[in-house]
Amino acid sequence: MVKLRLKRCGRKQRAVYRIVAIDVRGRREGRDLRKVGFYDPIKNQTYLNVPAILYFLEKGAQPTGTVKDILRKAEVFKELRPNQTQLRK
């Protein structure tokens, strides 16, 4: 199973996170399938590769709680829902 989770980068006391698609069995700093975003909690900045995130979500990837909050603030799920309704019809 694939999850969208945070991968810690940066130095001590200055953590920066990459949002990655990674296999559940892998470690937090393990090899990722693809980098799909960036999150800096200190400067409160985010960069999201929305097409890549939507691709993984449509394939069944599950975001972790923190990543889900980041995606909700960026309104990524609003772009996902119209596609899902078209697929169901």
NUDREN-341386 format. One line per field, with one value per residue (C-alpha): residue number from 1; x, z, y. Coordinates in steps of 0.5 Angstrom, whole numbers, plus 500, padded with zeros to 3 digits. Each point is the difference from the previous one (the first is absolute). Layout:
i = [NUM	...]
px = [X	...]
pz = [Z	...]
py = [Y	...]
END
This chain:
i = [1	2	3	4	5	6	7	8	9	10	11	12	13	14	15	16	17	18	19	20	21	22	23	24	25	26	27	28	29	30	31	32	33	34	35	36	37	38	39	40	41	42	43	44	45	46	47	48	49	50	51	52	53	54	55	56	57	58	59	60	61	62	63	64	65	66	67	68	69	70	71	72	73	74	75	76	77	78	79	80	81	82	83	84	85	86	87	88	89]
px = [500	502	500	501	504	505	508	504	506	504	504	499	495	498	496	498	495	499	494	501	496	503	499	497	505	506	503	499	506	500	500	494	496	499	501	493	501	504	498	504	496	505	498	493	502	497	501	496	501	492	500	504	496	494	503	502	493	496	505	498	505	498	503	502	497	505	500	492	500	505	496	494	502	503	493	503	494	495	504	499	493	497	505	497	493	501	504	494	495]
pz = [500	498	505	499	506	503	499	505	497	502	506	508	503	492	498	493	497	493	498	497	497	504	501	507	502	499	505	501	496	496	492	497	494	498	503	500	504	505	507	505	506	503	494	499	492	496	493	497	494	499	494	503	506	497	496	506	504	494	500	507	504	507	503	507	505	500	492	500	504	495	494	503	501	493	497	496	502	497	493	502	501	493	497	505	498	492	501	504	495]
py = [500	507	506	507	502	505	499	504	504	506	501	499	505	502	494	501	494	497	497	494	494	494	492	499	495	505	505	507	502	494	500	503	499	507	507	504	506	504	502	505	501	506	504	497	499	494	498	495	496	500	495	495	500	499	494	497	501	497	494	499	503	502	507	500	505	505	500	500	506	503	498	502	507	500	498	494	496	504	499	492	500	502	495	494	502	499	493	498	502]
END
